[in-house]
């Protein structure tokens, strides 16, 4: 069959630095080979129960921040409340998601995506997480903790199946559409990455 779109090619690298008893910071840079003079940056910092994420670009003609997200865990009676305000700088739009975890069960509400995720750990190694949105779209994830890492399978009806394995250093993701797998732009996608601490 004819290939409608050429395969996309990109390069990326990630650096991570941990600070004892404080937290860590990581920086990831992605470069689209069709626009090599622009680097997409993903900067994340974690510490004292709070995490911050900044997305932006640097290049010969641009230096900007496009997205800001802050996540704070708050201990409450019987569980942990997670508050995540977000702000899209480009669109000038704010958003908020809330989560609550207690006794192996967690609930997350995402206002922007208009979706609800319920996760339950039915053993110390196995977790199942259905997600539903207001449009009626549903997905189901199953995670299994292994001796070295974690394996997660996500099934989205009429769309795709995604398999993700991570051991803290290496992460491999395989995503296969339920149809159209023979087309370049809708084929099986494989992504591998390695985190390097400095």
The 8 nearest C-alpha neighbors of each residue, nearest first, counted from 0:
[[1, 2, 182, 181, 3, 183, 179, 180],
 [0, 2, 3, 182, 183, 4, 181, 5],
 [1, 3, 4, 183, 182, 0, 5, 184],
 [2, 4, 1, 5, 184, 183, 182, 0],
 [3, 5, 2, 184, 6, 183, 7, 182],
 [6, 4, 7, 3, 2, 183, 184, 8],
 [7, 5, 183, 4, 8, 184, 2, 3],
 [8, 6, 5, 9, 31, 32, 4, 184],
 [9, 7, 32, 31, 6, 10, 33, 30],
 [10, 8, 31, 30, 32, 7, 11, 29],
 [9, 11, 30, 29, 31, 8, 12, 32],
 [12, 10, 29, 28, 30, 9, 13, 27],
 [11, 13, 28, 27, 29, 14, 10, 194],
 [14, 12, 27, 26, 194, 28, 195, 15],
 [13, 15, 195, 26, 25, 196, 27, 194],
 [16, 14, 25, 196, 24, 197, 195, 26],
 [15, 17, 197, 196, 24, 23, 25, 18],
 [18, 16, 23, 22, 24, 19, 15, 196],
 [17, 19, 22, 21, 23, 20, 16, 24],
 [18, 20, 21, 17, 22, 23, 16, 46],
 [21, 19, 22, 18, 46, 47, 17, 23],
 [20, 22, 19, 46, 18, 47, 23, 17],
 [23, 21, 46, 45, 18, 17, 20, 19],
 [22, 24, 17, 45, 16, 18, 44, 46],
 [23, 25, 44, 16, 43, 15, 45, 17],
 [26, 24, 15, 43, 14, 42, 16, 44],
 [25, 27, 42, 14, 13, 41, 15, 43],
 [28, 26, 13, 41, 40, 12, 14, 42],
 [27, 29, 40, 11, 39, 12, 38, 13],
 [30, 28, 11, 39, 38, 10, 40, 31],
 [31, 29, 38, 10, 9, 35, 32, 11],
 [30, 32, 9, 34, 33, 35, 8, 10],
 [33, 31, 35, 34, 9, 8, 30, 10],
 [32, 34, 31, 35, 8, 9, 30, 7],
 [35, 33, 31, 32, 36, 37, 30, 38],
 [36, 34, 32, 37, 31, 30, 33, 38],
 [35, 37, 58, 34, 59, 38, 30, 60],
 [38, 36, 58, 35, 57, 34, 30, 39],
 [39, 37, 30, 57, 29, 56, 28, 58],
 [40, 38, 56, 29, 28, 55, 30, 37],
 [41, 39, 28, 55, 56, 27, 54, 38],
 [40, 42, 54, 27, 26, 53, 28, 43],
 [43, 41, 26, 53, 52, 25, 40, 54],
 [44, 42, 52, 25, 24, 51, 53, 26],
 [43, 45, 24, 51, 50, 23, 25, 52],
 [46, 44, 50, 22, 23, 49, 24, 51],
 [45, 47, 22, 21, 49, 48, 50, 23],
 [48, 46, 49, 21, 22, 45, 50, 20],
 [47, 49, 46, 72, 71, 50, 45, 73],
 [50, 48, 71, 46, 47, 70, 45, 72],
 [49, 51, 45, 70, 44, 69, 46, 71],
 [50, 52, 69, 44, 43, 68, 70, 45],
 [51, 53, 43, 68, 42, 67, 69, 44],
 [54, 52, 67, 42, 66, 41, 43, 55],
 [55, 53, 41, 66, 65, 40, 64, 42],
 [54, 56, 64, 65, 40, 63, 39, 53],
 [55, 57, 39, 63, 62, 38, 40, 64],
 [58, 56, 62, 38, 61, 37, 63, 39],
 [59, 57, 37, 61, 60, 36, 38, 62],
 [58, 60, 61, 36, 37, 57, 62, 38],
 [61, 59, 58, 62, 57, 37, 36, 56],
 [62, 60, 58, 57, 59, 63, 56, 37],
 [63, 61, 57, 56, 58, 60, 64, 55],
 [62, 64, 55, 56, 61, 65, 57, 54],
 [65, 63, 55, 54, 66, 56, 53, 88],
 [64, 66, 88, 55, 89, 54, 87, 63],
 [67, 65, 87, 54, 88, 53, 86, 64],
 [68, 66, 53, 86, 85, 52, 87, 54],
 [67, 69, 85, 52, 51, 84, 86, 53],
 [68, 70, 51, 83, 50, 84, 52, 85],
 [71, 69, 83, 50, 49, 82, 51, 68],
 [70, 72, 49, 82, 81, 48, 73, 83],
 [73, 71, 81, 48, 80, 79, 82, 49],
 [74, 72, 80, 79, 81, 75, 71, 82],
 [73, 75, 79, 80, 78, 72, 76, 77],
 [76, 74, 78, 79, 77, 73, 80, 99],
 [75, 77, 78, 74, 79, 101, 80, 73],
 [76, 78, 75, 101, 79, 102, 74, 100],
 [77, 79, 101, 75, 100, 76, 74, 80],
 [78, 80, 74, 100, 75, 73, 99, 81],
 [79, 81, 99, 73, 98, 72, 74, 82],
 [82, 80, 72, 98, 71, 97, 99, 73],
 [81, 83, 97, 71, 70, 96, 80, 72],
 [82, 84, 70, 96, 69, 95, 97, 85],
 [85, 83, 95, 69, 94, 68, 96, 82],
 [86, 84, 68, 94, 93, 67, 95, 83],
 [85, 87, 93, 67, 92, 66, 88, 94],
 [86, 88, 66, 92, 90, 89, 91, 65],
 [87, 89, 65, 91, 66, 90, 86, 92],
 [90, 88, 65, 87, 91, 66, 92, 64],
 [89, 91, 92, 87, 88, 65, 86, 93],
 [92, 90, 88, 87, 89, 93, 86, 65],
 [93, 91, 87, 90, 86, 94, 88, 89],
 [94, 92, 86, 85, 87, 91, 95, 84],
 [95, 93, 85, 84, 111, 86, 110, 92],
 [94, 96, 84, 83, 85, 110, 109, 97],
 [97, 95, 109, 83, 108, 110, 82, 84],
 [98, 96, 82, 108, 107, 81, 83, 109],
 [99, 97, 107, 81, 106, 80, 108, 82],
 [98, 100, 80, 106, 105, 79, 81, 107],
 [101, 99, 105, 79, 78, 104, 106, 80],
 [100, 102, 78, 104, 103, 105, 77, 79],
 [103, 101, 104, 100, 78, 77, 105, 120],
 [102, 104, 120, 101, 119, 105, 100, 121],
 [105, 103, 119, 101, 102, 100, 118, 120],
 [106, 104, 100, 118, 99, 117, 101, 119],
 [105, 107, 117, 99, 98, 116, 100, 118],
 [108, 106, 98, 116, 97, 115, 109, 117],
 [107, 109, 115, 97, 96, 114, 98, 110],
 [110, 108, 96, 114, 112, 113, 111, 115],
 [111, 109, 113, 112, 96, 95, 108, 94],
 [112, 110, 113, 109, 94, 95, 96, 114],
 [111, 113, 114, 109, 110, 132, 133, 108],
 [114, 112, 110, 111, 132, 109, 133, 115],
 [113, 115, 132, 112, 109, 131, 108, 133],
 [114, 116, 108, 131, 130, 107, 132, 109],
 [117, 115, 130, 107, 106, 129, 118, 128],
 [116, 118, 106, 128, 129, 105, 107, 130],
 [119, 117, 128, 105, 104, 127, 106, 116],
 [118, 120, 104, 126, 127, 103, 121, 105],
 [121, 119, 126, 103, 122, 125, 104, 127],
 [120, 122, 125, 119, 126, 123, 103, 127],
 [123, 121, 125, 124, 120, 126, 103, 119],
 [122, 124, 125, 120, 121, 144, 126, 103],
 [125, 123, 144, 122, 143, 126, 120, 145],
 [124, 126, 143, 122, 120, 142, 121, 123],
 [127, 125, 120, 142, 119, 141, 121, 128],
 [126, 128, 141, 119, 118, 140, 142, 120],
 [127, 129, 118, 140, 117, 139, 141, 119],
 [128, 130, 139, 138, 117, 116, 140, 127],
 [131, 129, 116, 138, 137, 115, 139, 128],
 [132, 130, 137, 115, 114, 136, 135, 116],
 [133, 131, 114, 134, 135, 113, 136, 115],
 [132, 134, 135, 113, 114, 131, 136, 115],
 [135, 133, 132, 136, 131, 113, 114, 137],
 [134, 136, 133, 132, 131, 137, 114, 130],
 [137, 135, 132, 131, 134, 138, 133, 130],
 [136, 138, 131, 130, 135, 155, 132, 139],
 [139, 137, 155, 130, 154, 129, 131, 156],
 [138, 140, 129, 154, 153, 128, 130, 155],
 [141, 139, 153, 128, 152, 127, 129, 154],
 [140, 142, 127, 152, 151, 126, 128, 153],
 [143, 141, 151, 126, 150, 125, 127, 152],
 [142, 144, 125, 150, 124, 149, 145, 151],
 [145, 143, 149, 124, 148, 150, 125, 142],
 [146, 144, 147, 148, 149, 143, 150, 124],
 [145, 147, 148, 144, 149, 166, 124, 143],
 [148, 146, 145, 166, 149, 144, 165, 167],
 [166, 147, 149, 165, 145, 146, 144, 167],
 [148, 150, 144, 145, 165, 164, 143, 166],
 [149, 151, 164, 143, 142, 163, 144, 165],
 [152, 150, 142, 163, 141, 162, 143, 164],
 [151, 153, 162, 141, 140, 161, 163, 142],
 [154, 152, 140, 161, 139, 160, 141, 162],
 [153, 155, 160, 139, 138, 159, 156, 140],
 [154, 156, 138, 159, 158, 160, 157, 153],
 [157, 155, 158, 154, 138, 159, 137, 177],
 [158, 156, 155, 177, 159, 178, 176, 154],
 [159, 157, 156, 155, 177, 176, 160, 178],
 [160, 158, 176, 177, 155, 175, 154, 161],
 [159, 161, 154, 175, 153, 174, 155, 176],
 [162, 160, 174, 153, 152, 173, 175, 159],
 [161, 163, 152, 173, 172, 151, 174, 153],
 [164, 162, 172, 151, 171, 150, 173, 152],
 [163, 165, 150, 171, 170, 149, 151, 172],
 [166, 164, 170, 148, 149, 167, 169, 171],
 [148, 165, 167, 168, 147, 169, 149, 170],
 [166, 168, 165, 169, 148, 170, 194, 147],
 [169, 167, 194, 193, 166, 170, 165, 195],
 [168, 170, 193, 192, 165, 166, 167, 194],
 [169, 171, 165, 192, 164, 191, 193, 166],
 [170, 172, 191, 164, 190, 163, 165, 192],
 [171, 173, 163, 190, 162, 189, 191, 164],
 [174, 172, 189, 162, 161, 188, 163, 190],
 [175, 173, 161, 188, 187, 160, 162, 172],
 [174, 176, 187, 160, 159, 161, 177, 188],
 [177, 175, 159, 178, 158, 180, 160, 179],
 [176, 178, 159, 158, 157, 175, 179, 160],
 [179, 177, 176, 180, 158, 159, 185, 157],
 [178, 180, 181, 185, 182, 186, 176, 177],
 [181, 179, 186, 178, 182, 185, 176, 187],
 [182, 180, 179, 186, 183, 185, 0, 187],
 [183, 181, 185, 186, 184, 180, 179, 2],
 [182, 184, 186, 185, 2, 6, 181, 4],
 [183, 185, 182, 186, 4, 6, 3, 5],
 [186, 184, 182, 183, 180, 179, 176, 187],
 [185, 187, 180, 183, 182, 181, 184, 188],
 [186, 188, 175, 174, 180, 189, 176, 185],
 [189, 187, 174, 173, 186, 175, 190, 172],
 [188, 190, 173, 172, 174, 187, 191, 171],
 [189, 191, 172, 171, 173, 188, 192, 170],
 [192, 190, 171, 170, 172, 189, 193, 169],
 [191, 193, 170, 169, 171, 194, 190, 168],
 [192, 194, 169, 168, 170, 195, 191, 13],
 [193, 195, 168, 13, 169, 14, 196, 192],
 [196, 194, 14, 15, 193, 197, 13, 168],
 [195, 197, 15, 16, 14, 194, 17, 25],
 [196, 16, 15, 195, 14, 17, 25, 194]]
